[in-house]
Amino acid sequence: MPLDNPVSVKVGALNTALKHHAAADVLRHAFAAAPNLALVSSFGAESVALLHLAATVKPDVTVLFIDTMLLFPETLTYQRDVARKLGLHRVQVIRAQTSADPDNTLHQRDPDACCDLRKTQALNTALAGFDGWITGRKRFQSGQRADLPPFEVEEATGRIKVNPLAHWSRDDVQDYITENNLPRHPLVARGYPSIGCAPCTTPVSADEDPRAGRWRGQAKDECGIHFVNGKMIRTGATL
C-alpha cells in the first residue's frame, strides 16, 4: 500500500502521536479513527486482559471468536464464562468450515495449511465489512513481533490493525489480570501458558519459553492470521 494512502497516513500519525501512550488511550483513539472495529480474541491464556480493557473503553465492542473445531473444551467453556462476566454482549462465534479436512488430520501433515483453513480463511470472512481489528499481540511473544507498533495497515485489505498491548510485558499482563480479579483460563494452572488448538498445544516446563508448547518441534510460531510488513506469516501451503 503506498505510503501516501489515506489509511497509511492516518496510521503513521497515530503511531507517532501514541508511541508512549497507555493501552486505553490507544483503544480510544482507535475507535475514534475507525469506529467499526472488531476485537479478535482466542480467549486464551492472556486474552482476558484485553477483553476487559476493551469492554471498559467501549462496552458494546464487537468480539470475534474463531472456533477452529479443534479447541480445548476448556477454552469453549471459558469463552462463555468470560463473556458473561465482562458483559460482552456482541460476541460472534465464527466456526471454521472444515469440509476440506474431514478426518481432522491436516494438522499432522501440514500445520500451516490447517491454520489457513481453520483460522485465516474463517477470520477473513468474518472481518468483511469491518474497518479494522484489534489484536492482543505483544512484542515479547516472539522475534517476529519485536518491533510491533500500536497501529498497522493490512496491505491486502487496507484495514487498520490495532495492537494496544504491543509494549506490555508478561508481568504487565499478569498484574492487570490479578489487580482486576479477572478469571484465568483453567489450563494455565495445568502448565499451558499459551493456548491454541488442542492437537498443536502441549504443556511447558518452568524453564521453557511460554510459547514452546505451540507447534512443538516445528519451525512455526504463528498461526498465520497476522501480517508482518504487510505479508501474511504462513507458507501458502495448499490442501
HUCOR-V550627 format. One line per field, one symbol per residue. phi: phi as a letter, one per 20 degrees, with the letter a starting at -180 (. if undefined). psi: psi as a letter, one per 20 degrees, with the letter a starting at -180 (. if undefined). burial: I if it has 16 or more other ideal C-beta (glycine too) atoms within 10 Angstrom, else O. A space follows every 50 residues. Layout:
phi->???
psi->???
burial->???
//
This chain:
phi->.gfefgfffffffffffdgdefgffgfgfffffbgeddeecelefdffff fffffffbgegeddceefmcffgfffffgffffffemeecededefedff cfeldgffebfffffffedffffgffegnefrbdddfcfffaffdfdfef cccfffdmfecdcfdgefeffgfffffffdlefefffgfdndfcccfgfd ccfcefeefgefeelgndebccfoeddclndfeaemfdf
psi->pqhjphgggggghghghjhkrrhhgggghghhhnhmqqpppilbhihhgh ggghhggnhkppppoooijjqqhhgggggggggghikoilpooopqokhi mhjljhhhhnhghghgghfgggghghipiqiaqprjqqhihrhijhkprh qrpohhhjqqppmhjgiqrhhgghgggghjlqpqphigijknippcqghj pqqqrhjqqhjhiolpjqmpjqhiirqpkjppnrikqr.
burial->OOOOOOIIOOIOOIOOOIOOOOIOOIIIIIIOIIOOIIIIIIIIIIIIII IIIIIOIIOOIIIIIIIIOIIIOIIOOIIOOIIOOIOIOOIOOIOIOIOO IOOOOIIOOIIIIIIIIIIIIIIOOIIOOIIIIIIIIIIIIIOOIOOIII IIIIOOIOIIIIIIIIIIOOOOIOOIIOOOOIOOIIIIOOOIIIIIIIOI IOOIOOOOOOIIIIIOOOOIIIIIIIIOOOOIIIOOOOO
//
